[in-house]
C-alpha cells in the first residue's frame, strides 16, 4: 500500500472500504501538509505503523441499506474497535462518521437530510468546548468547510443530548457566518441541536459531516472556502507527539 | 456507450461503407462462415420480426444478402441493433464528416469511445458528450443516472480516470407537474450516480421550454485524465487472446433500449416501454472503475471497451471490426442474473456496469486476482479469432453441431450499416418567424416597468440561480475544483489527487446551446452554441482547445427536420473551422419527437479549454468596490429576437436570432486570454440570456457588491429595453482594478476589440442611469430561490 508524505514520522492510516471515494483526497491533503499516510484495506486487520486512523468519505457499499450499515461489518472494523478501546485516535469524515455511529463507536445516528436532497455547499461551523483530541482551536472559533452528504441529519434523543453536552462531546455545531445561532435552525440538514461533529467520552474518536480535506490546499477561488481544514489534521499530531 | 460513437466513419474521412456495399453485392471480401448448421428463420416470419425490430424491408434484404441466407433469430437481433439509428448513425454519418477533427493537440479524434487531447506536461484529457433522452423521458431518475454511468465508462475505457461530469438538460415548463417530476427525477438521478462514484459534477446548463415537454433532453458530458502513455483503445487484436466480461451480471433489463426507445418517435405507448429502461448501480461502477484502472496500470489488458447501447453485441462487434479480426463468444460463459435467458437476450441485454476486455492468456490469472480484490465479477467468455466472423455459440445446447447461433462477418455490422441521405426541405416556419416585427411590440416604459421586467427575467427558470441543482451534486470530490458551478465555466486542476502527481495546469469545461436560437436559425444557432461555450471557457481564463457535441433533433425521416440537422452541422462545422477547434467526439440523438412535434433543434456543444496555471482562473463575481466595469466585444444592437426578454414579457419565440461575427468572436477571446495572462481581469462574465442587465446582476450577486453605470455611456440609438436585454453575441463584461483599467483597455484595443468603460463596482444596489435602480437584496430575492419556488409549485401561482 502506498505510503505518501515524508517529512514527519507520524503516520495516518486511511481505511478504504469498497465505495470509499475521498480516500485519495484525504491522502492528498495529508501529503500537502507533510504527513505520512498509508491505506488500510477493508479486508485487512493490520494497523501496523499507524499512529491515527481516518475513515474517509464516500459511499461504502454504495450506502445500500443505510449509509455505513454494511461497512461496519467489514473485517477491518474489528481491528478499529480494538484500536479505539486502546485509546487510538480515529477520525470519521462524512461516510466515516456514519460508519462510526453504525458501529456504535459514536452515539446517535445520521438520518436523511431534512429536505431529502443531497447537499454540497459550504457551511459555517462553531467550535464548541469539548474533550475532542482532534481539535485544539479556541472555543468559539468559526470555521468554513464544505458539507457533501445525503444523510447528515444527526439524531439522538434528549437524554443522550444531555449527556453529550455534559461530557463535552459536542465538537462542532452549524452556525451563521458570524458564529451566532449555533443550533438546529442553522443546520442545513436538520441535525438535532445543530450538531455537525461529536466525539466519544474519551475524546479519541471524532466524527463530523463536513469535509476538512477539502479545505486544506485552498485552490478553490471565489467560493468562500479557505483552508480551515488544516486544523483538523495537525492537532492530533501535536497531541500524540506531546504524549510520546 | 461505444455503440453510439458517431465517428467510426467520420474519422477516416473516406466513405468506406459505399465501397464495402459494392464489395458485398459481388459477394467478394466476406470471410467464409464458420458454421453451416445454423437454425435459421423462415423468410416470412423473419421479415416480420425484422420489421418489429425496426428494420426496413430493404435493410432486411441487404442483411440476408450479406448472410447469403435467411438469418437466425440471434443474428436478426444483432443486425437490428447494430443497424438501428442509435448504433449506426445511418442518417447522420455523411453529415458528420463535415466537422474538422484534426489539430496539433488531438491524440484521439472521432472513432473511439471518447476523443482525447494533450493538455501538456504529458497529461491528456479524454472527453465526450452523450444523450440519454429517451430513457429519461420515461423514467427520469434511472434514465439520467445510467446516462452518467454510460458516459463515465466511455472515459475510463480510454484508460482515463473520470474527473468531471457536466449536464445539459432540457425540460418543458415547470408549471406542468409532469415536467417538475422529470426535472427533479433527472437531477436526483445524476446526483445519485455521480456522487456515489466520486466524480464531481462541475457544470452544465438547463433550459425550460414547451418544445421539450414530451421529450426532455439529458445530455451528459464527461472528462477524464490520463498520462499520454497510458491511453487505451477498444481495438481487439491478437487471435487467441481471451475476451473477458467484467462487472455486473447480465439480465433482461434494457433489452431493445437502442432500437426501440432511441430510434423511434414517442407515442402514447412509451410508458409501457418502461421495462426497456436500464437500472444503474453506481457502487458496482465505482468498483469497476477502480478495477479497470488498476488492470490498465498493471498492463494486463490489450483492449478495453464498455457495454452500452446494444450491450455485448455492439461492444464485441466494434472491437472486432476495429481490429480487423473475428470474435467467438460463448453466451453460456456469461454470468447471468436470470435463468433461461436465450442467446439473443444475452447478446442484446443492456444491463449496466459491464466492460469487455481483451486479455493475453498468460495474464488471465492476474486479471482474476485484481477483479477478485475489488469484488468485480469476471468471466472469460470467448476469444479473438482470425476468421473475421462474429460468432456466437451456446455451449449449453446438447447437440454440439447446433451450438453456433450466430455467424456474421464482423466488419459488416459496423461498416455495412445502411447509410441514408434523407430528403431535405427548408421549413416554412423559418421565414414566418424571422419576419416577425419586434418593433411593433410595446416596450417597457419608465424605470418602474423596466425594473419589473428585469426582476421577472432574474426569476425566469431559464436565468435564475442554478444553485438548487448543483448543490445536489458533489462538485468538489477529487479536490481539484478551482472554479465551482455558478461561473461561466468550471475549472479543474490537472492532478491525480492522492497519487502524488499534481500540476499547476488546469482545464476549463463548458457546455452550451440555446435551442430557441437554433429553432429560429439552425445554422447560426449552432454557431452561437460554439461561440458561447468557447467564450465561457475564455471568461474563466482558459484557451479553448477542442470540442465535443451532442446533436439532438427530431425525426430525420421528416424532410423539414432533416434540413435543420444539416443546417446545424454546416453551421457548427464552419464555426469550428473559423475558431480553429477540432471536434474530437460526439453523439447524435434523433427521433426526439412526441406526438408528431419535434423538439427545438438542439446541437449541444461541449468545449474543453486549457490553463497553463490555475492562478489564471477567474470567476464572474465583482471583487472590489471601485473596480472599473468594462463592456468588451461587439457593440450592442437591437437584437431582442429569440431573447428571454421576448419570451418572458410577451410569451414569444420569434424574430431573427442574434447575429454572430466569428472573426470578432475569435478576436475577443484572444484578447480576453491575453488580458487574463497579464493579470488584468478581476472578473469576467459573458453576456447571454437576459443581456447586459442580467449579466450585471449576476456579477453583483456573486460578489455581494453593487454597481453604478451611466446610461450615457451605453450604446447609442437603442431603447432602454434593447440596451439592457438585447442578446447581442460576442460581448463580455469585465471588471478591473482602477489602476489597471488603462492596461486592460489597451490590450483589448490592441486586439481590435471594441470596448468601453461603462461604470464602477460598489454600493449595495445596481444602478443603470435613470433606467434601473434595484437593491442587491431585491435581485437576490428574485434570483436565488426562484428555481425552488418553481419546483415546489409556489412560483407559477404568482406568475
Contacts between the chains, C-beta under 8 A, distances in Angstrom:
chain1	res1	chain2	res2	distance
A	2	B	499	7.6
A	4	B	498	7.8
A	4	B	500	6.7
A	18	B	283	7.5
A	18	B	286	7.6
A	18	B	287	5.9
A	18	B	374	7.1
A	18	B	375	5.8
A	19	B	196	7.2
A	19	B	283	5.3
A	19	B	286	5.6
A	19	B	287	7.6
A	21	B	196	7.7
A	21	B	197	7.1
A	21	B	198	2.7
A	21	B	286	6.8
A	21	B	477	6.0
A	22	B	198	7.2
A	22	B	477	6.5
A	23	B	498	6.9
A	24	B	478	7.1
A	24	B	497	5.1
A	24	B	498	2.6
A	24	B	499	6.6
A	25	B	477	6.7
A	25	B	478	6.5
A	25	B	479	4.4
A	25	B	497	5.9
A	25	B	498	6.2
A	26	B	498	7.4
A	27	B	497	7.9
A	27	B	498	3.9
A	28	B	479	5.7
A	28	B	495	7.9
A	28	B	497	4.3
A	28	B	498	4.4
A	28	B	502	7.3
A	29	B	479	7.2
A	31	B	498	7.7
A	31	B	500	7.3
A	58	B	198	6.3
A	59	B	195	7.3
A	59	B	196	4.2
A	59	B	198	7.8
A	59	B	282	7.4
A	59	B	283	6.5
A	59	B	286	7.4
A	61	B	283	6.5
A	62	B	196	6.2
A	62	B	281	7.2
A	62	B	282	6.6
A	62	B	283	2.8
A	62	B	284	7.8
A	62	B	286	7.7
A	63	B	196	7.0
A	63	B	283	7.9
A	64	B	283	6.7
A	117	B	188	7.9
A	117	B	471	7.6
A	117	B	472	5.4
A	118	B	188	7.9
A	118	B	191	5.0
A	118	B	192	7.6
A	118	B	195	6.0
A	118	B	471	7.9
A	118	B	472	4.7
A	118	B	473	7.4
A	118	B	474	7.6
A	119	B	471	5.8
A	119	B	472	7.3
A	120	B	195	7.9
A	120	B	470	7.5
A	120	B	471	5.6
A	120	B	472	7.2
A	120	B	473	6.2
A	120	B	474	5.1
A	120	B	475	5.9
A	120	B	476	6.8
A	121	B	467	7.9
A	121	B	471	5.0
A	146	B	476	6.0
A	148	B	195	7.7
A	148	B	474	5.1
A	148	B	476	6.7
A	148	B	477	7.2
A	150	B	195	7.7
A	211	B	476	7.7
A	213	B	479	6.9
A	214	B	476	5.4
A	214	B	479	6.1
A	217	B	479	7.0
A	219	B	479	8.0
A	219	B	480	7.6
A	219	B	481	8.0
A	219	B	482	5.5
A	219	B	493	5.9
A	219	B	614	6.4
A	220	B	476	7.5
A	220	B	481	5.9
A	220	B	482	6.1
A	220	B	483	7.8
A	220	B	484	6.4
A	221	B	482	6.0
A	221	B	483	6.1
A	221	B	617	5.6
A	221	B	618	7.6
A	221	B	619	6.0
A	222	B	483	7.0
A	222	B	484	7.7
A	222	B	487	7.3
A	222	B	619	3.8
A	222	B	621	5.3
A	222	B	702	7.4
A	223	B	484	5.1
